Amino acid sequence: MEMDVLRLTHLVSALEIASGDSALVDQVLKKCGLNRGDAKEKDGAFTYKKETLFIREACDALADNTFGARAGLEWQNSSSLTGYIAKYSKDLRAAIENTAKLHDVANPAAGWSLKVSGNAASFEVAWKDESYARFHRHSEFVMFGALSQMRSVTQINFYPLEMRLDHEVGKSSAQFQKLAGFPVVFGAERPEIILSLSSLDLPVPTYDLRLREHLTQYGQKLLAERKKPQQDMRSKCEALLTASLPVRILGADEVAGS
């Protein structure tokens, strides 16, 4: 399971800022089988397992359980395929629903869905491999990162009604509450963000129907091809396509000829 190297670049930068200690950053990277070069490799990737380990080791090195959550709140990258699809969706509801259909492209270990019931909506995250659920600091990064992405595409620093996480943090709970600025519940049934119905209607200022439809069709093709052996070629094609945005859309012939 591989992740975009930009996530590692962000995490390394966040740890550098939080610690102010380059040697500590190098030590954490080494414990995870990584180095600074891995975070700088253009169009590179690293394993999902190493991401989970990096966040856990960073929290231990800082003696701060909230590092993953804080790094998540600062994660606003939209240069992935699903990031662009969200950016070109009409509103927050559409951004969530459009990207949820392509979660296999965006995240190899977790999927998400939107469920509306009564006076609220739930953004739910489910692990495809349950073994990752035990990496609690990483779960916090994923959930707070999802909120940060929602804020990024709407360009509004809105607050959800509540965030729920399916693990306990003991006395650290107060730190998470202070960091979030809204209720964070631990020991819940599942990881989810409870949103008001009005927040689903928040418009996305960069909405572009033509681009969104084109990228969605491309994403669907990637899903159809994902079980075929040429995964490296698929990754290269996706990188070429997203790198050309938002200036222009590459045609199939241009991608094939690159």
N, C-alpha and C positions, 0 to 999 in steps of 0.2 A: 504494500500500500504506500503510494508516494504522494507527497504534498508539494505545492509550489514553493520554491526556495525563498520567495519573498516573505513567507511566514517566518522562516528561520531568521532572515535578515532583521525582521521586525523584533523578534524575541531577543536576539543578540543585542540589538540597540537598546531595547527596554532594560535589559539586565545591566548593560554598561552604564546607563543613566542612573538606575536605581542604586548600583553599588559604588560607582565612581572608581572601580578597581579593575583594570584590564587583566591583571593576573587571575583574579577570581573568575572572570568571564572565560578565560582560556581553560581554567581548571574544570569548569562546568561542561564546556564543549568536549574536553578530553574524556570526561567520565561517560559521555554519551556517544563516544566514537566519532566525534565531529571536530572540525577545526574552522578557523575564520575563513579559510578559502572556500569551504562548503557554502557559507552564507553569501559569498560574492559571485558564485558561478552563474553566469547569465543563462537564463532559461533552464536552470538546473532544477533538481528535485531532491528531496530527502525522505526517509521513511517516516510514516506516521508514528511508529513506535519511538523513534528518536525524538520526535516532537514532544511526546508525552513525557519521556525521560528528562528532556531538557527543562521543561517547566517544573517538574518535581525536584530536580537537582538545584535549580535556581532558587526555589522557595526555601530549600534546606540551607543553601549557602547564605541567603539573606536573613534566615530565621524569620521569614515573613510569609505566612500562608496566603496572603492576598496578592502576591506577585502575578499569578496567572490571571486573576480577575482584572487587575489594573492594566496588564498588557492587553487583555481583551478589549477593554474600554478604549484603548488607544489604537486599536486595529481598524483601519478604515480603507484598506486596499480594495479597489474595484476593477483591477486589470485582468481578472480571470473572466472566463466565458460567462459564468453565472453572475459575476459582478456587473458585467456590462448589461446583461439581460435585466437585472434589477434596476440598473441606472436608466434604462430606456422603457421601463414599465410605467403605467399610468399613475398608480398610487401605491401605497404601502401594501395593501391587500394583494394587488396584482403582482407586485415584486416578490412577495413571499410565495404565492401560488405558482408563478411562472418558474421560479428557481427550484421549488420543491420537486417539480417534475423531472429535473435534471440533477438531483443530488448525487447520483452515481458518478457524474462527471466532476462535480465540485468537491465532494468529500468521500473518500473511499471507505470510511469507517462509520459515518453517521448520516442519517437522513432526517428530514424535518417535514412537518405538515402544519396546516392551519385549521383549527376547529372552532367554529362559532357556535356559541350556546348562550341563550338568555341575553344578558346585558354585557357580555364580555367575549373575548376570543382568546384562544390558547395557541401559542406557537410552541409546538412540541418537538423535542429532539429524541430520536431513538437510535441506539447503537446497533450497527449491523453485526458487529463482533462484540458480544457482551463482556469480553475480557477487558475492553477499554473503559468500562464503567468504573473499574476500581482505581483509575487514575484521577482522583478527585480534583486535584489542582488543575489538571488539563480540562476536566469537565467545566470548571469555572471559567477558564479561558474561552472555551467554545461558546458558552452561554452569554457571557458579557461581550464577547466578540460579535455574536449575532445581533445583540442590541446596538452595538456601535455601528454595524453595517446598516441597520434600519435607520439610525439617525443620520448616517452619511448620505444615503440615497434620497431621504426626504429633506435633508439640510435643515432639520429641526431637532433641537436637543430635548425631545419629549421624554416623559417618564412613564414606564409601564405601571400597571396597578400593582404588580407583584412578580417576583421571580421565585421559582421553586427548584430546588436541587435535591436529588435523591440520595444524599449522604449527610453525615453530621460533621460539624466543625468545632463543637464544644464551645469554649470560651471565645473563640475567634469570631463568633457570630456578630458581635457588636462592631467589629472592624469592617465586616462586609456590609453591614447596614449603613455605616458611616460613608464608606466608599461609594455605595450605590446611590444613596439619597432617596431610596424607596424601599418598601418591605422585601426582604430576602428570607425565604422560608427554607429551612434545611430538614432533611428526613422526610421529604415528600415522596409521593408514589412514583413520580417521573420528573425528568428535567423539562421545565416549561416556563415560558414568559407569558403572563396574563396581560392582555392588552385591552384597552377600552375600545368600543366599536368605533368611536370617533377617530381614534388614531389610525384605524385601517383606511380611513378616507383621506389621510394626509397625502397631498399630491407630490409627485416626483417631478421636480423642476426640469429635469433633463429628458423627460418623456419623448420618445420617438418611436412611433408605431412601426415604421418601415424597418428600422434597425433591429427592433426587438423581435419582429417576426422572422427576419433573416437569421439572427443568431439562434433563435429557438429551433428553427429548422435544422441549422447546422448541429446544434446540440443533440437533436433527435437522431441525426445520422451517426454521431459519435457513439450514442448508446447502442445503436444497431450494430456498430462495428466493434464494440468493446470486447466481445468474446473471441474475436479473431486475433491471430498471433502478432500482428504488426502494431503493437502498442507504442513503441518508440516513435514510429512514423505518425501515429495519431497525435501524440503529444507535440511533435514538431509542427504539425498542421495547425493545431489549436494555438500554439504560441505565435505562429505567423499571422493568423487571423486576428487575434486580439491585439497584437503589436501594431497593426495598421489602423486600429480604431483610436479615436473617433474620426480621424481624417477621411478615411474611405473604407469601403468594403472590398476585400479581395475576392476575385472571381475564382471559380474552381480551377480554371486553366492556370491562373497565376500561382495558386497554392501548389498545384501538381508540378509546376515547372521550377519551383524553388528548391 
